[in-house]
Amino acid sequence: MESQRNLLIIGLLFVSFLIYQQWQKDYGPQPVVTTATNTVTATGTTANGDVPASASSHDDSDLTQATAAGQLITVTTDVLKLKISAQGGDVVSAELLAYPIEEDSTEPFVLLEENPNFTYVAQSGLIGRDGPDASANGRPVYQVTSNSFELADGSDELVVALNYQDQNGNVFTKNFTLTRGSYDVNVDFQVSNKSDSDLSLQLYSQLKQTDKEHSSSMVMPVYRGGAYSSESTRYSKYSVKDIKKSNLNETTTGGWVAMMQHYFVTAWLPNEGDTNQLYSNSGNGFVFMGYKAPLQTIAPNDTATLTSSLWVGPKLQKQMAESAKHLDLTVDYGWLWFIAQPLYKLLTFFHSIVGNWGVAIILITFTVKGLLYPLTKAQYTSMAKMRLLQPKMAALREKYGDDRQKMSQGMMELYKKEKVNPLGGCFPILLQMPIFIALYWSLMESVELRHAPFFGWITDLSVQDPFYILPILMGVSMFFIQKMSPTTVADPMQAKIMQFMPVIFTVFFLWFPAGLVLYWLMSNVVTLIQQTIIYRNLEKKGLHKR
């Protein structure tokens, strides 16, 4: 019965962990951040807020190819389809061509969008005294040579140049550089000072999203909101509630700001060598996460390039780590990331060999259970020794009756005499729990499992089994584990509860992603194999009697 009880402990700890995670997200204490008051620049714009979006009225005769303010520029590579607004040069739409919105769909997943119901865009520009985005006339309207750009076959790079000339003749070129197979987009500003005085400019980049709370479930408690990284903070979430409560205001070398959701993330990545100001803000139904680069002074007849980078795509850990320091931590493994990351790497290693994520899950299950076999053996051996003491324990109860103090003293003397650790059956389980939780998050957060088939009816490991076959098999495996486990005298009510545990777990797992259920099922199968081996050895030593 101890084995069934231990399974119950694991289940309760696991469910409690999920409930705690969801409670922390909704009601837990929020990080204390210095409130940043909105500062007004010399041009009258609010530096921490949304840049004015009204169209400029440009009648300059030099702008012979002026682009209409509402015009969109389409940029397509092998993995991205972006739409860039001619006004301001903001990315107002991002389609991930390699990630369909649904399984077997030809329609790509839309990460950035701008429509009447929801806005999620990536903005960037130049503010400061001479910044075109800080003009009282509104943001600049860029001119382009074409409304559509596409990465050519045989080419690995696509550069889209947006040009603007202010009333003083200063030339601003906003370059978008996209690379084949990459979700990291370089967004640079080339400034040419044609005036007789210094230009004072400051690059800003921010993510703008509709102020909207997103629901989550206990089974899939995924996070959607802001995040940032700085010198003092490797990675920290900054939710919509945090943004509305207190503005982020942190000065750091490098760093980044992001808005993330399950499987996907958008992040602005400043120059790592610059001292940048990370900020957040809210207002008019929107929330913002952004950064401002250092103020730049450009002498007359001189040029300068202000650089930034935009990650817009799936949470691909290796590529994100190469793009910016700690950006891969947006694959949110929680506080057990130091265990989950090696497990993920092991999972991807197995996939590189077998080419099937379901088989990779099976292999990592065998690996983890194999590494934990000494703990499992110690657990069952300790349980067997405790079982042999049951007659002596019953004698102590009969001897001392309701005298709990003497009963406790007698039990401790018995444990010491027989060299038995009463916690020996539970301690291995407690050691295994962090590994199990870390593996749970590894499977939960891996975008590679999204729409990944296993075989037969399992065509997507990231969603529930459509026919509930895996949860039922998991329940059957739990039933056999119960049958194999030795029984002892127990309370009848407790025995009935234990008998229903496979049913309870089966119902609970009906809504779990198929990949997680597959892991639990295979874990139970390995447990059955290990039980058989351990009990046969114990029977030879006379420690196990059914």
Buried (B, 14 or more C-beta within 10 A) or exposed (E): BBBBBBBBBBBEBBEEBBEEBBEEBEEEEEEEBEEBEEEEBEBEBBBBBBBBBEBBEBEEEEBEEBBEBEBBBBBBBBBBBBBBBBBBBBBBBBBBEEBBEEEEEEEBBBBBBBEEEEBBBBBBBBBBBBBBBBBEBBBBBBBBEEEEBBBEEEEEEBEBBBBBBBEEEBBBBBBBBBBEEBBBBBBBBBBBBBBEEBBBBBBBBBBBBBBBEEEBEEBBBBBBBBBBBBEEBEBBBBBBBBBBEBBBBBBBEBBBBBBBBBBBBBBBBBBEEBBBBBBBBBBEEBBBBBBBBEEBBBEEEEEBEBBBBBBBBBBBBEBBBEBBBBBBBBBBBBEBBEBBBEBBEBBBEBBEEEEBBBBBBBBBBBBBBEEBBEBBBBBBBBBBBBBBBEEBBEEBEEEBEEEEEEBEEBBEEBBEEEEBEBEBBBBBBEEBBBBBBBBBBBBBBBBBBBBBBBEEEBBBBBBBBEEBBBBBBBBBBBBBBBEBBBBEEEEEEEEEBBEEBBEBBBEBBBBBBBBBBBBBBBBBBBBBEBBEBBBEBBEEEEBBEE
